[in-house]
Amino acid sequence: MLVVMALGLRRDTEAADDLVERALRHPTNVVEALEIVKNLRVLPAGQPRYNALRDLCERHPAAVVRIAAMAALAGMPSGKSHH
């Protein structure tokens, strides 16, 4: 959990993929996965953040994590090209 929090504090978009992989590597640790979603929400807007949240929406086995990631995506500013 400390690693997740430290990566989030850095607000480094390069950490987005690492955060997603950590969430998927430990799918039963829902608390950590929700912390990962929280940290992804504060990354600078752009493709890495969008892709990471989309991956969690599509790939995480816990519904609560998928819903949190979906809510984060819904809260992203429109008008940004994500594709």
Sequence and secondary structure as in RCSB ss.txt:
>XXXX:A:sequence
MLVVMALGLRRDTEAADDLVERALRHPTNVVEALEIVKNLRVLPAGQPRYNALRDLCERHPAAVVRIAAMAALAG
MPSGKSHH
>XXXX:A:secstr
 HHHHHHHHHT GGGHHHHHHHHHHSTT HHHHHHHHHHHHTS SSHHHHHHHHHHHHH S HHHHHHHHHHHHT
S TT    
